[in-house]
């Protein structure tokens, strides 16, 4: 007996509902595998402890901070941790790692991209739910364009953190003097100044961008920036009453419009 037409429609609806998730699961696939590891503890959405005692920091993403006290826990930090825990638990607490150019950070943590045994990219799964933002720290740049596309989709749909006020792009001139932490900021570039150890980019507000000369090779010419509107992302800190944000890679700086500069 043929199934009722309504059941066929329901089956098709379920199929199409699952298609985006399947597409994201296969996004940013590994190009190699360095080692298989066993996870014994999940610290937060991007850091875990391995059975051999090493601490693994996933490359390419940053998740909301999970504080030691409830008031210091950022919104959706618990959700990001729970999602990573779920992915690891359903994979027999095993991850396949793909290393990048740099294997350890300055904290001594292992750096790698993580994949399930079925090939799903853990970072991709977090990005598509809006539980992570992209983070490019050179020389580890593998997958950054793929990760950025997933973030863009989540941002457009306002999924996860992208629906929160703290993750909306804010005009630099509106930043309070006590601003700190991870922020996304828009502003007009007023000036680019060169010093012995850094290049400084002044926005139309209290925020100054800092690029160390050791990272300068990652950027194209900065001389054309004055007069342009840019969006930048990173951690804001207070230095002698001023607000500063360090940039290491051009992925953290997007030119919105280019305006002619009057000389």
N, C-alpha and C positions, 0 to 999 in steps of 0.2 A: 504494500500500500504506500503510495507516494506521500511524503511529508507535506503537511499543510503549507500553503504559500507563506503564511505569517511566520512559520518556523524558519523557512529559508531566509526571510528578511532579517530575523533575529540573528541567525548564524552569520549573515553578511555583516551586520552591524558590529557584532563581537569581533569579527576578523579585522575590520577596519580600525576598530578601537585599539587592537593590539599591534597594528602595523607600526605606529610611531615608536612604541617602546622597543620593538624588535630592531628598528632601524638605529635607535640610539644605542642599544646594547652592542651592536656590531660596529659602532662608530670608533674611529681612531684605533684600529687594530694594531697589535704588536708587529714589529718587523723582525724581532729576534727575541730570544729568551735567555736570560743570564743565569737564573737559578730558581729553584722551587723552595719556598719557605713556609714555616708553620707559625701562625699567629696565636699568641697566648693572651694578649690583652689589647684592647682598643682604647687609646687615650682620648682621642677626639676624632673629628671627621677626616683628618689627613695624617695622623700619626698612630703607629701601633708598635707593640713590643713583640719580638720574635722569640721563638723557643730557645735560641742560642744566646739570648740576652741583648741582642742588638735592638736598637730603636730605629724603625723605618719611617722616614718622612716621604710621603708621596709627592712626586714631582708634578709641576704644572698647575696645581690648584692651591687655593687657600680656603679654609672653612672657618665659620665663626668660632671665636675663642670660647673655650669651656673653662670658666674660672674656678678657683678653689672654693669660692663662696658664691652663693646664688646671685647676689647683686652684680658680680663681675662676669657672669655668664652672658654672652651676647645672644640676641634672638636667633633661634633656629640652630644653636650650637648642639643642643641635645638631640635634635632631629637629625643633624648631619652625622653625629656619632652613631645613633641608632641605625641609620641607613647603612653606614659602613659595616657595623657589626652584623647586620642582616646579610649583606653580601658575602661576608667572610664565613658566617655560620653555615649558609647554604652551599658553601664551597668546601666543606670539610675543614674549615679554618686554614685553608691553603691558598697561597698566592703565587703566581708566576711573576717574576720580576724582569723588567727590562731596564738596564742601567743606561745612563746618559754619559756625557763627557766627564762630569765630576761625580764621584761615587760617595763623597761625604761632605757635609756642610761644616761650618765653623763650630757647631756644637758637638761634632763627632757622630751625628746621626747618619745612618745609611740613606742614600737618596736613590729612588728608582720609581718607575711607573709600575703600577700593579694591575694584574690581569687575573681573572678567574681561569680555571682549567678549561672552560668552554670557550675562552677567548674574549670574554667581555672586559672592557676597559673600566676599571673602578672609577677613575677620575671622570670619565664620560658619563657614567651613571649618576654621579653626584652633580655634575654640571647641568645635566638635562632636567633635573628636579629643582634647580636653583638653590642647591644646598652648598654650593662652592662657587668661587670666582676664579678666573684664570690668574696665574701668577708665573711670570717668566723671570727666572734668575739665571743669567748666563754664567757658564757656557752651556747649561742644560736647556736647550730650546726645542728638543724633539716634540712634535705633536702640537706646537703652540697654535698653528693656524686652524687645525681641526678642533682643538679645545675652544678657540675663540668663536668658531661658528656655533658650537653648542651653547656657549654662554649667550651669544647674541640672540638665539632663538628663545632661551629662557627669559632673557631681559625684555624682549618684545612682548612676550606673553605674561610678564610680571609674575613668574613662578618663584616660589621660595623667597629668598632674600630680596629679589628684585621688586617685590611688592611692599617692602618695608621703607619707611621714610629715610632711615639712615643710609640706604644704598642708592638713593636718588642723587643724581648729579646736582651739586650745589654751587651757586656762583661764588667765586673766590672772594669778592668784595663783601659777601654776607657772612664770612666765617667769623665766629666770635673769637676773641683773643685767647680763650682757654681751650680751643679745639685741640683734640689729640685722638690718636688711633687711626684706623683704616677709614679713608674717605675717598669719594669720587668727586672731583671738583672741576668746574668750568671757569675759564677766565681768558682775558685778553693779555697777550704777552706784551709787556711794556719795554723790556730791555733784556739783552743777553750780555752778561759780563764774564770776562775770563780772568781767572786768578791762577796762582801757581799750582795749586792742587785740585781745583774744581772749576767748573763752569756754572755760573749762577743765572737762573732764569726768573726774572721778576714778573709776577702777574699783577693784574689791576686790583690788588687787595693786599692783605697782610701776609700772603703766602709766597715764599720763594722756593723754587725748585733747585735742587743740588745734583749735579752730575760729576762724579769723580773722574779725573783724567784717565784712570785705568779702565773706565767704562766708556770713554768717549768714542772709541773705535766702533762701538755698537750703533752709534747714531750717525745719520747723514748730517749734512751741514746744518748747523743751528743758526747761522747768521741770518737766514730768511724768516725766522720765527717772529721777530717784532712786528706787531700789527695784526697777528693772526689770533683767532680764537681756538683754544685747545681744551681738551678734556684730559685730565691726568688722574691717576689713581695710585694710592700708596698710603704709607703710615705717616701721619703728621705728628711732629714733635715741636716742643717749644724750646727755643734757644735764645737766651738773653732778650726775652720779650717778643721775639719774632716767631712766626710759624714757618717751618721748613719741611720739605718732603724730598727724600732722596729717590732718584730714578736710576735704574741700572740698565734698562732695555727700552727701546722705542715702543714696545707693546704697551707700556704704561702711559704713553703720550699719544693722543690722537688729535690731528688737526681737523677742526670742524669747518672753518671757513678761512679763506685767505683775503686779507684786506690790504689795499695799497698803502704803503708807508710814505707820508709826506716828509720830504727832507727840506 
